Amino acid sequence: MFYHLLYPLAEHWAVFNVFKYITFRASYATVTALLICFIFGDWMIRRLEKLQIGESIRAEGPQHHKAKAGTPTMGGALVLAAIIVPTLLWGDLSNRYVQLAVIGTAWMGMIGFIDDYLKVVKKRPKGMIGRFKLAGQVGWGLALGTTLVLGLAGEPLTVTSVPFLKNTVINWGWLYVPLVILVVTGTSNAVNLSDGLDGLAIGLSVLAFGGYAVLSYLTGHAVFADYLNLLFIPQSGELTVYCASVVGAGIGFLWFNAHPARIFMGDTGSLALGGALGTVAILVKKELLLVVIGGMFVIEAMSVMAQVTWFKRTGGKRLFRMAPLHHHFELGGWSETQVVVRFWIVGILMLLLGMSSIKLQ
């Protein structure tokens, strides 16, 4: 909004020329997202407590987690507001990439909200029926994939950059649609599975979106993209503002979600963040790199798949003490804070590895 209202005034007052710069607007989007969380965080916690919207703990989970029962949940609504409002204020609203990112975030957040509502308010332990939740995730992947195949500004966007390989891309054609569905559903569920300890999922999300903020800026900048042998995608640089909003929202929410958490984001936040991360990776053609930058999410999801497969094939034996993987280490004697911080450290290492691919291609 500010871009459309104030940048045109640069013809008369040079000071408004700063609104042309993505880095300026991204910085202020981050600050705005932080302020939204700081200003409304305590209010939301009090409101959720008054409405008795508290977390229910799975019986099969670690026993010491039962102390978390009743902690306000559905705090993902605050995260969503802190992402969408700054993006609308500081972003170029005519940009198709920004539009898709915001729509994807809102859509996945709505699915998560319905799931949380059914679990917490309607007291249905399993929340939304699994196939309906999956249908919602697949629906967004199908819509996004079809949009990109048909083309933004008349040009199909069905290629994927291959990390660590110079000038190498894969053109999927119509097969790009199932790939997009896989990335969106996989990422949203992976972030959701990681949201089991105070601050874990939101901290890893900040790292991943920080990396994609840089990638968005570079892929949308003709000079940098050419110098770094990146696939140049005109106008995709505006996603930097969106990613910066997510980083600010994540850090702001972490203020209240750090151990001992005063609020949980629930599926409202985790599904939205996961879906948004997959969407941004798709839009900047760095889908495969997501496996590295979001490596901890991948590991968490794979640990669940491995546990289930091993359990079935061995007649009831467990590969891990408990899945997802963060519970395995908890039951092995690590404190909750140790697990979270050490997973963050591994997340930082994987982010650095992923970003190093820029200079290796």
N, C-alpha and C positions, 0 to 999 in steps of 0.2 A: 504493500500500500504506500509506504513512504517513498519507494522507488518511483512509483507512478505520479505521486503528488508533488514531490520535492525536486526530483532530478530535472524535470522540465524548467524549473526556475533557474537552473544554472546558466541559461542564456542571459539572464539579467544580473544574477548574483553568483559569482564564481564559487563561493563557499559551498553551494549545493552540488557542485561537481563531484564531491566525495561519494555521493550516492550511486555514481556510476560504477564504483569499484566493488567487486565481489568480496574482497578481503575486509573492507570496511563494514559492509552490511553483515557479513558472517560473524565478525567480532561482536557487533551489537546484538545480533540474534542470540549469540551465546549468553551474553549478559542479561538480555531480556528473559530468556528461559530460566536462568538462575534466579532472577528476581521473582518470577512467577512462583517458583517452588518455595522460595524463602518466605514470601508474603502469604501464600495460601496454604502452606504445608501444615502448620499447626491448626488452622481452621478446619482443614479437611480431616485431620486426625480426630479432632473433637466431634465433628459432624458424624463421622463413621461410628465413633464410640456411642454417640447418642442414639443412632439408628441401630446399634448392636449388630453392625456388619463386621463380624470378626472371623478370623481364619479358623478353619477346622483342620485338625491334624490327622493324617491317615494312621489307622491303627497299626499298619505294618511298617510304619516308618520308625526311625530311631526313638527310643523311649524318652530320651531327654528333650525331644522336640515338643512333647506334650505341654511343656511350660509355655510354648508360644501360642497355644490355643486362645482365641479371643482377641488376638492382636488385630487391629483394623486392617482390612484388606480392600481390594479394588482401588488401591492408590494409583493404579495405572491410569485412572482418569486424570489425575494431576499431571502425570507424565505426558499424556496425550495433549492436554491443554498447553503445557510448556513446550511442546514441539510445534503444534499447529499454529498457535497464536503468533509466536515470533516469526515463523515462516511467512505467514500472511502479512505481517507488518513490514518485514525487511526484504522479502523475496520479490522476484519479478513474477507476478501472478499470471502473466501471459505466457510464461515458459511452460511448454508441455511436459518437460521432465519434472518440474516442481509439482505440477498438477497431478501427475501420476503418482509421485511419492506421497503427496498428502492424501489422495484418494485411497491408496493402498494402506496407509497407516490407519485412516479412519475405518476402513472396511474390516481390517484384521482386529482393530480395537473393539469394534462392535461385536464381532464373534466372541472375543474374550469376555466382553462385558456380559453378554447373554449367558455364557458359561458360568461366570462368577455369580451372576444373579440367581441362577437356578440352584447353585450349590449353597450359597450363603443365605439368601433370602427365602427361597422356596424349599430349602433343606433337602435338596436332592444330592446325595453324596457324590454321584458321578457327573453331576452337572449336565451339560448338553450331550445328547447322544452322540457317540463317537463318529458315526457316519455323517451326521449333520454338520459337525464341526469340520470334518475332512472335506465335505462338499463345499463349505464356505471358503476354505483355503484353496481348493482346486478351482473354484469359481473365479477367484481373483487371479490366480495364475493363468487360467484360460483367457480371461479378459486382457491381461497385460501382454501375454504372448501373442495373441491375435492382433492387438494394437500394433505391436512392434513388427510383426510380419507384414501387415498391411502398410506400415510405414508412418513415421512422424515426418511431417512436411513432405510427404510423397516419396520418402526414401526408406526402403525396408532396413531394419536393423536386426539382422539374424546371425551376426557373427559373434564369436567369442575369442577373446585374446587368450593365448596360451602363455602362462607365466614362465619366466626364465628362458624363453626361446625368442630370438630376435625375429621380428617381422613375421610372426607365425599366428595365423588365425584359423578358426574352424567356421565354415559357413554351413549352418544347419538347415537352411531353408524352412520348410514347414515343420520339420522335426524340432525347430526351436520352441514351438509351443509346449510339447511335453517336457522339454528341458526347463523352461520357465516354471511350469507347474511343479516339477521336482525341486527346484531351487527354493521357491516360495514356501511350499509346504514343509520341506525338510528344514529350512532355516527357522521357520516359526516354531516348529515343534522342538527343535534342538534348544532354542533359547528358553522355551517353556520348561523343558526338562532340567535346565541348569538353574532354574529359579527355585532352589531348595534350601539355600543358606542365606543369611543376612548379607546383602550387598554383593553377592556373587554374580548374578546375572546382569545387574545394572552396571557393575564395574567393568565386566567384560564387554558389555555393549558400548560403553564409552570408548574403550580402546578400539573396537572394530569401527565404529562410526568416525572416530578421529582419523583412522587410516583412510577411510573412504572419502572423508572431507578433502584430504590432500589429493587423492586420486581423481576425484571429481574436478578439482580445480585444474589439475595438470591435463586431463583429457579434454577439457573444454578450452584450453589455451593453445592456440596454434603454434606458437613459438616453442613453448615447453614440450608439447607433444611431439613436435618434429625433432627436437634435440634429444629427447629421451626415447625415441622410437616407439612412442605410444600411439594407439589408435586415436586419431583426432575425431572428437564428436562435438560439432558445433552446438553451442548453447547448453551443453551438459555441465559446464562450470557453475551454473546457477544452483546445482544440487549441493554445492559447498555451503550455501546459506542454510539449506535444510539440514544437512549433516551437523553443522555447527549448532543448530537448535537442539538436535538430539543430544549432542555432547553436553550442552548447558543443562538440559532437562535431566540428563542422567546424573550429572554431578550434584545438581540441586536436590534430586530425590534421594541420592546416596546420603545426604546430610541426615535424613530421617530414617533411612533404611539400613544404615550401618549398625553393626552389632553393639548392643541389643536393639533390634529393629523396633521402631515405634509404629511402623506401617509397612505392609506388603503391597506390591503392585498387582498381584494376582494375574490371572490369565489376561485381564484387560490390558495390562502393560506388556507382559512377556510375549504374547502372541503378536501384538502390534509391533513391538521392537524387532522380533524375529522376521515378521513379514516385511517390515520396512527395510531391514538390512538386506534381505534377499532381493527386494525390489531395486534398491540403489545399486547393488552389485550387478544386476542385470542391465540397468540403464547405462552404466559406464563400461559395460562389456568386460567386467572383471569377475565373472561368475566362478571360474576355476580358482582364482586367487582367494576367493572366500574360504576355501578349504584350509588355507594357511592362515589368513588374517583372523578368521573366526575359528581357528583350530580347536580351541577349548570347547566350543559348542559342539563341534564335530565329535570330539573324543567323548563328551558326555553322552551324546546320542548313540554313538557306537557301543558304549559300555552297556547301555540298556538292551540294544539289539543282541549283543554277544551274550549277555546274561540270560535272556529269554531263550535263545537258540541252544546254549549249553545246557540249560535246565531241561529242555525238552528232549535233547538227544542223549542225556545221561540219566534220565529217569528221576530227576529231582535234585541233582547236585548243582551247587552254585559255583560260578567262576569267580565272582566277587562276593565279599561279605554282604553287600547290598548295592543295588544300582538305583540311580545314576552313580557315577564314579566318586562324586564328592562324599557320598554316604559311606563308601568303602573305606576311605581314609579316616572319616569320623569314627567309625567303629574300630579302626585300627589304632586309635589312641590320640589322633590329632585333635586339637581343639577346633571349634568352629572358625575362630579367627585365623588360626594357622592354615586351615584348608583354603579359606577365601583368599588370603594374602598370597599364598603360594600358587594358587590357580591364577591370580592376577599376574604374578611374576612370569609364569609360563605364557600367559596371554600376551604380555609385553614382548617376550622373546619371539613369539610367533608373529606378532605384528611387525617387529623389526625384520624378521626373515622375509615376510611378505613384501614389505616396502623395499627391501634390498633387490627384489626382482626388477624394480624400475631401472636400475643401473646395469643389470645383467642381460638386458634384452636389446 
